[in-house]
Amino acid sequence: MTTPLSGRTDWTAIGAEQLADVVALRRAIHAEPEVGLHCPRTTQKAKAALAGLPLEIHDSTSTTGFVAILRGGRSGGAGSNGRTVLLRGDMDALPMTEETGLPFASTIPGAMHACGHDAHTAMLFGAAKALCARREELSGTIVFMFQPGEEGHHGARHMIADGLLDIARPEAAFALHISPNAPAGVFVSREGALLASTDTVLATIRGKGGHAAMPHDAVDPVPVACSIVTALQQHVARRVPVADPAVLTITQIHAGSSHNIIPDTVQIMGTLRTLSETTRGEMRAAFVRIAEGIAAAHGCTAECGLEEGYPVTMNDPRATALMRGIAGELSGERGWSVMPSPMMGGEDFSYVLREVPGAMAFIGVAPPGSDPRTNPPLHNTRMMIDEEVMATGVAMHCAVAERFLENGLD
C-alpha cells in the first residue's frame, strides 16, 4: 500500500491495520505487569504474538529479554546484505499500585505499567508484524529488541553484555516512549542530550555516639550530615555552569534510634543527574571531597560510595532529523515538537546509543478530551493513554526502519 503522491509505503494506514492486535497485546501485558530483569509472562506474550513470523529469535542469558531479527529479502544499501537497524521496546513495569479503574487494570498487587512499557512492547510487535509482511521489499536487516529491566535495572546493558547486539550489529537504533503530557500523535524530541545520567551517591558519616543531653561528650554526626547536604546544594548553585547543569538531590537521611541518643553514624543517599560526562565526573569528585572534608573538619569521617547509573541519552542529529521528517509525514506539520531543554530523568536506551548512533522520541498519548498539561504523568498510579495513538507509533517504527535501510543517516 503506497501513497499516491510520494510512492512511499503508507505506514499510517498499515499502522491502523495493526491497531486491534496491538491493543489486545498491550492490554494483556498491562493486566499482568512484571518488575525488573525477569518478566517471563510478558516475554511469553510477546513471543506468542510474534509466532509464525519470519524472525530469528535470540534470547538474553541474563534477562528474559530477546531480540527478533528480520532479514530483508533483497540486498542493497551498504553492502551485500544491506544496512541493519535496531528498534527497541521495553517490557518491565513499576512497583506501584494501579488506581486507573480500567477493566484491564493490573491484577498483580504492587505492580503497574505506569510508564507505558506495555504500549512500547505492543507497538514494537505491531511494527514487526507489519514489516515481516513486507520482508521481500526490505533491503537490509531489522533487529527488534524486546528488553526488560529499564526501570533502574540496566536491562539494555545486560542484553548488550550478552552479545545480542553482535548477532546482527546495528548501524543505527531508534526507540519511542509514550507521554500522557503531550498532545495525542505529536512526537517530542531534540538533538543531543535528551535525558540525563543517573548515578546514586551514598555516604556514611561516622562520629561518636553518646547521651543527647551531653553532646560535648560525643561527636554528633547528625549536624555534620546536615552541613554536608547544605554544602552540596551550594556547590551545585555556585560551581556548576548553567549551560552544563547538574541536579544533586539528597533523598534519604538515616540516623538514630531514640530521642535521647546521639547516634554513631548517619547515612545519606541521593541522586546525581548530569548532561555531560565532564560535569558527571566533576560532581562525583565534588561529592566525595565535600563529604570527607566537612566530616574531617568536625572530627568525623565520611565513607563515600557511588552506584553508577545510566549514561546520558544522546540523540544523534542525523537520526533525530530522520524521525522529525517522518513525524511530519505521519502527523502533519505540527506532528513534531522540539523539546526546549533536556529532561533530567534517565533512560537505559542510552546504553544502546552509546554503541551506535540513533535517537529516541516521545509520542503524545493524551486521552481524548483531556488536558495534556494536567494529565497524570508517567509513574503516576492514575496514568492512562489514548490507545488509538499506538497506530501512529507502529507507523513511526516501520517508516524509520524502511527509510534507514534505504538511505542510512545521510
C-alpha positions as CSV (number, residue, x, y, z in Angstrom):
1,M,0.0,0.0,0.0
2,T,1.6,3.3,-1.1
3,T,0.5,6.9,-1.0
4,P,-0.4,8.2,-4.5
5,L,1.8,11.2,-4.4
6,S,5.1,10.1,-2.8
7,G,5.1,6.5,-3.9
8,R,6.2,5.6,-0.3
9,T,4.6,3.0,1.8
10,D,1.5,4.3,3.5
11,W,2.6,3.3,7.0
12,T,-0.2,5.3,8.6
13,A,-2.8,3.0,7.0
14,I,-0.7,0.0,7.9
15,G,-0.4,1.1,11.5
16,A,-4.1,1.4,11.7
17,E,-4.5,-2.1,10.3
18,Q,-2.3,-3.4,13.2
19,L,-4.1,-1.5,15.9
20,A,-6.6,-4.2,17.1
21,D,-3.8,-6.7,17.7
22,V,-1.6,-4.1,19.2
23,V,-4.3,-3.0,21.7
24,A,-5.0,-6.6,22.6
25,L,-1.4,-7.3,23.4
26,R,-1.0,-4.1,25.3
27,R,-4.0,-4.9,27.5
28,A,-2.8,-8.5,28.1
29,I,0.6,-7.2,29.3
30,H,-1.0,-4.3,31.3
31,A,-3.1,-6.7,33.3
32,E,-0.1,-8.8,34.4
33,P,2.8,-6.3,35.0
34,E,6.2,-7.6,35.9
35,V,9.1,-5.7,37.5
36,G,12.8,-6.0,36.9
37,L,15.0,-8.0,34.6
38,H,12.9,-11.2,34.6
39,C,9.5,-10.7,33.1
40,P,8.6,-14.3,32.0
41,R,4.8,-13.7,31.4
42,T,5.5,-10.6,29.4
43,T,8.1,-12.3,27.3
44,Q,5.8,-15.3,26.7
45,K,3.0,-13.0,25.5
46,A,5.4,-11.1,23.2
47,K,6.8,-14.3,21.7
48,A,3.3,-15.8,21.2
49,A,2.3,-12.7,19.3
50,L,5.3,-13.0,17.1
51,A,4.9,-16.7,16.5
52,G,4.9,-17.7,12.8
53,L,6.6,-14.6,11.6
54,P,9.9,-15.0,9.6
55,L,12.0,-13.9,12.6
56,E,15.2,-15.2,14.2
57,I,14.7,-15.2,18.0
58,H,17.8,-14.9,20.2
59,D,17.3,-14.9,24.0
60,S,19.2,-13.0,26.6
61,T,21.1,-15.2,29.1
62,S,20.9,-12.7,32.0
63,T,17.3,-11.4,31.5
64,T,14.1,-12.6,29.9
65,G,14.7,-10.2,27.1
66,F,15.2,-11.2,23.5
67,V,15.9,-9.9,20.0
68,A,13.9,-10.8,17.0
69,I,15.8,-10.4,13.7
70,L,14.2,-9.8,10.3
71,R,16.4,-10.2,7.3
72,G,15.1,-8.5,4.3
73,G,14.5,-10.3,1.0
74,R,16.7,-8.2,-1.2
75,S,20.2,-6.9,-0.9
76,G,21.4,-3.4,-1.4
77,G,22.4,-0.3,0.5
78,A,25.6,-0.5,2.5
79,G,26.8,-3.9,1.3
80,S,25.7,-7.3,0.1
81,N,23.2,-7.7,3.0
82,G,22.2,-4.1,3.2
83,R,22.1,-1.9,6.3
84,T,21.0,-3.0,9.8
85,V,18.8,-1.0,12.1
86,L,17.5,-1.7,15.7
87,L,14.1,-0.8,17.1
88,R,13.7,-1.0,20.9
89,G,10.7,-1.7,23.1
90,D,11.0,-2.1,26.9
91,M,8.8,-4.5,28.8
92,D,9.0,-4.0,32.6
93,A,6.6,-2.3,34.9
94,L,6.9,-0.3,38.2
95,P,6.5,-1.3,41.8
96,M,3.3,0.7,42.5
97,T,-0.4,0.0,42.9
98,E,-2.7,1.0,39.9
99,E,-5.6,3.3,40.5
100,T,-7.0,3.8,37.0
101,G,-10.1,1.7,37.3
102,L,-9.6,0.3,33.8
103,P,-11.3,-3.0,33.0
104,F,-7.8,-4.4,32.2
105,A,-6.1,-2.8,35.2
106,S,-3.2,-4.7,36.9
107,T,-4.2,-7.9,38.6
108,I,-0.7,-8.1,40.3
109,P,-0.6,-6.3,43.7
110,G,2.0,-3.6,43.9
111,A,2.9,-3.6,40.2
112,M,1.7,-1.3,37.4
113,H,2.6,-0.3,33.9
114,A,2.7,3.4,34.8
115,C,5.5,4.2,32.4
116,G,3.9,2.8,29.2
117,H,6.2,-0.1,28.6
118,D,3.2,-2.2,27.8
119,A,2.5,0.1,24.9
120,H,6.1,0.2,23.8
121,T,6.2,-3.6,23.6
122,A,2.9,-3.7,21.8
123,M,3.9,-1.1,19.2
124,L,7.1,-2.9,18.6
125,F,5.2,-6.1,18.0
126,G,2.9,-4.3,15.6
127,A,5.9,-2.9,13.7
128,A,7.5,-6.4,13.5
129,K,4.3,-7.9,12.1
130,A,3.8,-5.1,9.5
131,L,7.5,-5.2,8.4
132,C,7.5,-9.0,8.2
133,A,4.6,-8.8,5.8
134,R,6.9,-6.7,3.5
135,R,10.0,-8.7,4.1
136,E,10.7,-9.2,0.3
137,E,10.7,-5.4,-0.2
138,L,13.3,-4.7,2.6
139,S,16.9,-4.2,1.6
140,G,18.6,-4.9,4.9
141,T,18.1,-6.3,8.5
142,I,15.9,-5.1,11.3
143,V,16.6,-6.0,14.9
144,F,13.6,-5.8,17.2
145,M,14.9,-5.5,20.8
146,F,12.4,-6.6,23.5
147,Q,14.0,-5.5,26.7
148,P,13.1,-5.8,30.4
149,G,14.7,-4.0,33.3
150,E,14.6,-0.5,32.0
151,E,13.3,0.9,35.3
152,G,16.6,1.2,37.1
153,H,17.7,-2.4,36.4
154,H,20.1,-1.8,33.5
155,G,18.3,-4.2,31.2
156,A,19.9,-2.8,28.0
157,R,23.4,-3.0,29.4
158,H,22.8,-6.7,30.4
159,M,21.5,-7.6,26.9
160,I,24.5,-5.8,25.3
161,A,26.8,-7.8,27.6
162,D,25.0,-11.0,26.5
163,G,26.2,-10.2,22.9
164,L,22.7,-9.6,21.5
165,L,23.8,-6.6,19.5
166,D,26.6,-8.5,17.9
167,I,24.4,-11.2,16.2
168,A,23.3,-8.6,13.7
169,R,25.3,-5.5,14.5
170,P,23.0,-2.4,14.0
171,E,24.3,0.8,12.4
172,A,21.6,2.9,14.0
173,A,19.0,2.5,16.7
174,F,15.6,4.1,17.4
175,A,13.1,4.0,20.3
176,L,9.7,5.5,21.2
177,H,8.4,6.5,24.7
178,I,4.8,7.4,25.3
179,S,3.9,10.7,27.1
180,P,0.5,11.4,28.5
181,N,1.5,15.1,28.8
182,A,1.9,15.7,25.1
183,P,-1.0,16.0,22.6
184,A,-2.0,12.8,21.0
185,G,0.1,11.8,18.0
186,V,2.7,14.6,18.4
187,F,6.3,13.5,18.6
188,V,8.6,15.3,21.0
189,S,12.4,15.1,21.0
190,R,15.6,17.1,20.4
191,E,19.1,16.7,19.1
192,G,21.9,16.0,21.5
193,A,21.2,15.3,25.2
194,L,17.7,14.2,25.7
195,L,17.8,12.6,29.1
196,A,20.3,12.7,32.0
197,S,22.8,10.3,33.5
198,T,21.5,8.8,36.7
199,D,24.0,8.0,39.5
200,T,23.2,7.2,43.1
201,V,25.5,8.8,45.7
202,L,25.9,7.5,49.2
203,A,27.9,8.4,52.3
204,T,28.2,7.1,55.9
205,I,29.2,9.8,58.4
206,R,30.9,8.3,61.5
207,G,31.2,10.2,64.7
208,K,30.9,9.1,68.4
209,G,27.6,8.3,69.9
210,G,26.5,9.4,73.4
211,H,23.8,10.8,75.6
212,A,21.7,13.5,73.8
213,A,21.8,15.6,77.0
214,M,25.6,15.7,77.0
215,P,26.7,16.3,73.3
216,H,30.1,17.6,74.5
217,D,31.0,14.1,75.4
218,A,30.1,12.8,71.9
219,V,30.9,13.7,68.3
220,D,27.5,14.2,66.9
221,P,27.3,13.1,63.2
222,V,23.8,14.5,62.6
223,P,24.6,18.2,62.3
224,V,27.7,17.2,60.2
225,A,25.5,15.4,57.8
226,C,23.2,18.4,57.6
227,S,26.2,20.6,56.8
228,I,27.3,18.3,54.1
229,V,23.8,18.4,52.4
230,T,23.8,22.2,52.6
231,A,27.3,22.4,51.1
232,L,26.4,20.1,48.3
233,Q,23.5,22.3,47.3
234,Q,25.8,25.4,47.5
235,H,28.3,23.7,45.2
236,V,25.7,23.0,42.6
237,A,24.4,26.5,42.7
238,R,27.7,28.3,42.6
239,R,30.2,25.9,40.9
240,V,28.3,24.1,38.2
241,P,27.8,26.1,35.0
242,V,24.1,26.6,34.0
243,A,25.0,25.6,30.4
244,D,26.1,22.2,31.6
245,P,23.9,21.6,34.6
246,A,23.7,19.1,37.4
247,V,21.0,18.1,39.8
248,L,22.1,16.6,43.1
249,T,19.2,15.7,45.4
250,I,19.7,14.1,48.8
251,T,16.6,11.9,49.3
252,Q,17.4,9.8,52.3
253,I,19.0,10.6,55.7
254,H,19.0,7.7,58.2
255,A,20.2,8.1,61.8
256,G,19.4,7.4,65.4
257,S,17.2,5.0,67.4
258,S,15.7,7.3,70.2
259,H,15.1,10.9,71.2
260,N,17.9,10.8,73.8
261,I,20.7,9.0,72.0
262,I,23.3,10.6,69.7
263,P,24.0,8.0,67.0
264,D,27.4,6.8,66.0
265,T,26.6,7.1,62.3
266,V,24.4,8.9,59.8
267,Q,23.7,7.6,56.3
268,I,22.8,9.8,53.4
269,M,21.7,8.9,49.9
270,G,20.7,10.8,46.8
271,T,20.6,11.0,43.1
272,L,23.1,12.8,40.8
273,R,21.9,13.8,37.3
274,T,24.1,15.4,34.7
275,L,24.0,16.0,30.9
276,S,27.7,15.5,30.1
277,E,30.5,13.2,31.2
278,T,32.6,16.2,32.2
279,T,30.1,17.5,34.7
280,R,29.3,14.0,35.8
281,G,32.9,13.3,36.7
282,E,33.4,16.6,38.4
283,M,30.2,16.2,40.5
284,R,31.2,12.7,41.6
285,A,34.6,14.0,42.8
286,A,33.0,17.0,44.5
287,F,30.6,14.8,46.4
288,V,33.5,12.8,47.9
289,R,35.6,15.9,48.5
290,I,32.8,17.9,50.3
291,A,31.6,14.9,52.4
292,E,35.1,13.9,53.5
293,G,36.3,17.5,54.1
294,I,33.3,18.6,56.2
295,A,33.3,15.4,58.2
296,A,37.0,15.8,59.0
297,A,36.5,19.4,60.0
298,H,34.1,18.3,62.7
299,G,36.1,15.3,63.9
300,C,34.1,12.7,61.9
301,T,34.9,10.5,59.0
302,A,32.9,10.0,55.8
303,E,32.8,6.8,53.8
304,C,31.5,7.6,50.3
305,G,30.2,5.3,47.6
306,L,28.6,5.6,44.2
307,E,26.2,3.4,42.3
308,E,26.8,4.1,38.6
309,G,23.5,4.7,36.8
310,Y,22.6,5.2,33.2
311,P,24.7,7.3,30.8
312,V,23.3,10.5,29.2
313,T,20.8,9.6,26.5
314,M,22.3,11.3,23.5
315,N,20.4,11.7,20.3
316,D,22.4,11.8,17.0
317,P,21.4,14.9,15.0
318,R,21.0,12.9,11.8
319,A,18.8,10.2,13.4
320,T,16.7,12.9,15.1
321,A,16.3,14.6,11.7
322,L,15.1,11.3,10.2
323,M,12.4,10.9,12.9
324,R,11.4,14.6,12.6
325,G,10.9,14.3,8.8
326,I,8.8,11.2,9.2
327,A,6.7,12.8,12.1
328,G,5.7,15.5,9.6
329,E,4.5,12.9,7.1
330,L,2.6,10.9,9.7
331,S,1.1,13.7,11.9
332,G,1.3,16.8,9.8
333,E,3.3,20.0,10.2
334,R,2.6,20.1,13.9
335,G,3.5,16.5,14.3
336,W,7.0,17.3,15.7
337,S,7.7,19.4,18.8
338,V,11.3,20.3,19.7
339,M,11.9,19.8,23.4
340,P,13.4,23.1,24.6
341,S,15.8,21.5,27.1
342,P,16.8,18.0,28.2
343,M,14.8,16.2,30.8
344,M,16.7,15.2,34.0
345,G,15.1,11.8,34.0
346,G,17.1,8.8,32.8
347,E,16.7,6.0,30.2
348,D,18.7,2.9,29.6
349,F,18.3,3.1,25.9
350,S,21.3,5.4,26.5
351,Y,23.5,2.2,26.6
352,V,22.4,1.3,23.0
353,L,23.0,4.9,21.9
354,R,26.5,4.6,23.3
355,E,27.1,1.7,21.0
356,V,25.6,3.1,17.8
357,P,24.1,6.4,16.6
358,G,20.3,6.8,16.9
359,A,17.5,8.7,18.6
360,M,14.6,8.4,20.9
361,A,11.4,10.4,20.7
362,F,8.3,10.8,23.0
363,I,4.9,10.2,21.4
364,G,2.0,12.1,22.9
365,V,-0.8,9.8,24.1
366,A,-3.0,12.3,26.0
367,P,-6.5,10.7,26.2
368,P,-9.3,12.3,24.2
369,G,-10.8,15.3,25.9
370,S,-8.0,15.6,28.4
371,D,-5.6,18.4,29.0
372,P,-2.0,17.2,28.4
373,R,-0.7,19.8,30.9
374,T,-2.7,18.3,33.8
375,N,-3.0,14.7,32.9
376,P,-1.5,12.2,35.5
377,P,2.1,11.9,34.3
378,L,4.4,8.9,33.9
379,H,5.0,7.0,37.1
380,N,1.6,8.0,38.5
381,T,-0.9,5.5,39.8
382,R,-3.6,7.0,37.5
383,M,-1.6,7.3,34.3
384,M,-3.6,6.4,31.2
385,I,-3.1,6.7,27.4
386,D,-5.0,7.1,24.2
387,E,-4.6,3.6,22.7
388,E,-5.5,4.8,19.2
389,V,-2.2,6.6,19.1
390,M,-0.3,3.3,19.1
391,A,-1.1,3.0,15.4
392,T,1.0,6.1,14.8
393,G,3.8,4.6,16.9
394,V,3.7,1.5,14.8
395,A,3.9,3.6,11.7
396,M,6.9,5.6,13.0
397,H,8.8,2.4,13.8
398,C,8.1,1.0,10.4
399,A,8.9,4.2,8.5
400,V,12.1,4.8,10.4
401,A,13.3,1.2,9.7
402,E,12.3,1.4,6.0
403,R,13.9,4.8,5.5
404,F,17.1,3.9,7.2
405,L,17.5,0.7,5.2
406,E,17.1,2.8,2.1
407,N,19.2,5.8,2.8
408,G,21.1,5.4,6.1
409,L,21.5,8.6,8.1
410,D,22.8,10.6,5.1
